[in-house]
Amino acid sequence: MRAVIIAAAVAFLISLFATPLAIRVFTALKAGQPIRGGLGLASNQGKKGTPTMGGVTIIVATVFAYVAGHFALTTLPDRQIAQERPTMTALVLLGLFVFCGVVGFLDDLLKVRRRNSDGLSAKGKLLGQAIVGTGFGIVALYFASTNGQTVASEHISFIRDISWLDVGKVGSVMVFVFVITAMSNGVNLTDGLDGLATGASILVLGAYALIGFWQYRHWCGDEAYARANDYCYQVRDPLEIAMIAAAAAAACVGFLWWNTSPARIFMGDVGSLGLGGLIGGLAVATRTTLLSILIGGLFVLITVTWVIQIVSYRTTGRRVFRMVPLHHHFELAGWSEVNIVVRFWIVAGISVAVGLGLFYSEFLAVAG
């Protein structure tokens, strides 16, 4: 628990005090967010030129916080838990965070240079996400620890692995790529109003910090616990999962101080794609792939409504919503930006609560 708290505290402080520096740097570099005109969105007014790419501070804060938290782990008396080197789990999760962020950074950079909202093409962005997902999916499936445990599993998981849904290593890598790409784009679509994606990410990452720590407390890798109990979680490095999730959540809290309405900086695609990649990785690493549909319910809702709009317009020429992503539909309906953000946070919170409730109820059913 000490390592998790240290990582979260370090991430929060770095993000809180580094974000103003990022605001000054990106403002000096004229890295302002291009705003597409003619959409009739009240939230766009006065935002032209607001610095973007602030997600860099979230990523940097999380990586440094992991180093601090991991150092704390090395001081633990239990050598089975303490690790001298970073684990494969940390490599996969932080790698997804950083390299999905790199894809987003390239997208942001093109937008800033061209002075319009056209960055990477949709195909280019998907290709980048697929390359990152495939690379780390292979690492997650083919590099086992000394006890044979891998970061990801060959089974589809809900709250644990579903024994009869064995898709093999190749199939699991494909699922891994899909989860990373879907969640990454889900957070990216949600990032359209001040603080919306940041606040929702805090809730989801906080949930995974709790799940990771709970799995650590009931871990099959803890031989003493496994001998005394019939139920435990077959995951790899759950304490580091909790530590990284808590650090990322705390980094988002520090960033939200400056990103809430009226935002002084936007996270940009570097932040949204990176956070989505990390959340997808957390879902796979904790064996809660299908449960992540509930935990990340707001991201899923916004993605599904976006798909409905695109399919409807291309097949019938009609729009189901006034505009997508979904928050812009409510904006055109007359809701204020702050109202939309707070209400969507409530939706995200309810989704997280339902997901955690199912996770805990399964434990009670198995333990009982």
URVEN-V632262 format. One record per pair of residues at least 4 apart in sequence whose C-alpha atoms are under 7 Angstrom apart, sorted by the first residue. I is the first residue (numbers start at 1). GAP is how many residues later the second one is. Records with the same first field share a line. If there is no record, write none. Layout:
I->GAP / GAP
This chain:
1->4
2->4
3->4 / 66 / 67 / 69 / 70 / 240
4->4 / 65 / 238 / 239 / 242
5->4
6->4 / 63
7->4 / 58 / 59 / 61 / 62 / 236 / 240
8->4 / 57 / 238 / 239 / 242
9->4
10->4 / 55
11->4 / 50 / 51 / 54 / 236 / 239 / 240
12->4 / 238 / 239 / 241 / 242
13->4 / 241
14->4 / 47
15->4 / 42 / 43 / 46 / 236 / 239 / 240
16->238 / 239
18->4 / 39
19->4 / 38 / 236
20->4
21->4
22->4 / 32
23->4 / 28 / 242
24->4
25->4
26->4 / 5 / 25
27->4 / 5 / 24
31->20 / 21 / 81
32->16 / 17 / 18 / 19 / 20 / 80
33->15 / 16 / 17 / 18 / 19 / 79
34->14 / 15 / 77 / 78 / 81 / 82 / 83
35->9 / 13 / 82
36->81
41->290 / 291
43->294
50->214 / 215
51->214 / 215
52->213 / 214 / 215 / 216
53->52 / 55 / 213 / 214 / 215 / 217 / 218
54->211 / 212 / 213 / 214 / 217
55->4 / 212 / 213 / 215 / 216
56->4 / 214 / 215
57->4
58->4 / 190 / 193 / 194 / 197
59->4 / 39
60->4
61->4 / 190
62->4 / 185 / 186 / 189
63->4
64->4
65->4 / 182
66->4 / 178
67->4
68->4
69->4 / 174
70->4
73->9 / 10
74->8 / 9 / 10
75->7
76->6
78->4
86->4
87->4
88->4
89->4 / 62 / 147 / 148
90->4 / 150
91->4
92->4 / 44 / 48
93->4 / 185 / 188 / 189
94->4
95->4
96->4 / 36 / 178 / 181 / 182
97->4 / 177 / 178 / 180 / 181
98->4 / 176
99->4 / 33
100->4 / 29 / 32 / 173 / 174 / 177
101->4 / 169 / 170 / 172 / 173
102->4 / 168
103->4 / 22 / 25 / 167
104->4 / 165 / 166 / 169
105->4 / 164 / 165
106->4
107->4 / 12 / 13 / 162
108->4 / 11 / 160 / 161
109->4
110->4 / 9 / 10
111->4 / 5 / 6 / 7 / 8
112->4
120->4 / 5
121->4
122->4
123->4
124->4
125->4
126->4
127->4
128->4
129->4 / 52
130->4 / 47 / 51
131->4
132->4
133->4 / 43 / 44 / 47
134->4 / 39 / 43
135->4
136->4
137->4 / 36 / 39 / 40
138->4 / 35
139->4
140->10 / 11 / 12
141->9 / 10 / 11 / 12 / 28
143->7
144->4 / 5 / 6
145->4 / 5
149->87
150->86
151->85 / 134
152->132 / 133
153->19
154->12 / 13 / 14 / 15 / 18
155->6 / 7 / 8 / 10 / 11 / 12
156->5 / 6 / 9 / 10
157->4 / 5 / 130 / 131 / 132 / 133
158->4 / 129 / 130 / 131 / 132 / 133
159->128 / 129 / 132 / 200
160->127 / 128
161->126
167->4 / 5
168->4
169->4
170->4
171->4
172->4
173->4
174->4
175->4
176->4
177->4
178->4
179->4 / 101
180->4 / 97 / 100 / 101
181->4
182->4
183->4 / 93 / 94 / 96 / 97
184->4 / 88 / 89 / 90 / 91 / 92 / 93
185->4 / 88 / 91
186->4 / 90 / 113 / 114 / 116 / 117
187->4 / 10 / 85 / 86 / 89 / 112
188->81 / 84 / 85
189->113 / 114 / 136
190->6 / 7 / 109 / 112
191->5 / 6 / 81
193->144
194->65 / 66 / 67 / 68 / 69
195->4 / 61 / 64 / 65 / 66
196->4 / 145
197->4
198->4 / 54 / 58
199->4 / 146
200->4 / 145 / 148
201->4
202->4 / 47 / 50 / 51
203->4 / 146 / 149
204->4 / 91 / 92 / 148
205->4 / 40 / 41 / 43 / 44 / 74
206->4 / 39 / 40 / 43
207->4 / 145
208->4 / 34 / 37 / 74
209->4 / 33 / 34 / 36 / 37
210->4 / 32
211->4
212->4 / 26 / 27 / 29 / 30 / 74
213->4 / 25 / 26 / 29
214->4
215->4 / 18 / 23
216->22 / 23
218->14 / 15
219->13 / 14 / 15
220->6 / 12 / 13 / 14
222->4
223->4
224->4
225->4
226->4 / 6
231->135 / 136
235->50 / 51
237->4
238->4
239->4
240->4
241->4
242->4
243->4
244->4
245->4
246->4
247->4
248->4
249->4
250->4
251->4
252->4
253->4
255->4
256->4
258->5 / 6 / 7
259->4 / 5 / 6 / 7
267->4 / 5
268->4
269->4
270->4
271->4
272->4
273->4
274->4
275->4
276->4
277->4
278->4
279->4
280->4
281->4
282->4
283->4 / 5 / 6 / 9
284->4 / 5
288->4
291->4 / 64
292->4
293->4 / 7
294->57 / 58 / 61
295->56 / 57 / 60
296->4 / 55 / 56
297->4 / 51 / 54
298->4 / 49 / 50
299->4
300->4
301->4
302->4 / 23 / 24
303->4
304->4
305->4 / 21
306->4 / 18 / 19
307->4
308->4
309->4 / 10 / 11 / 12
310->4
311->4
312->4 / 5 / 6 / 7
313->4 / 5 / 6
321->8
322->7 / 10
323->5 / 6
324->4 / 5
326->4
327->4 / 13
328->4
329->4
330->4 / 5
331->4 / 5 / 6
335->4 / 5
336->4
337->4
338->4
339->4
340->4
341->4
342->4
343->4
344->4
345->4
346->4
347->4
348->4
349->4
350->4
351->4
352->4
353->4
354->4
355->4
356->4
357->4
358->4
359->4
360->4
361->4
362->4
363->4
364->4
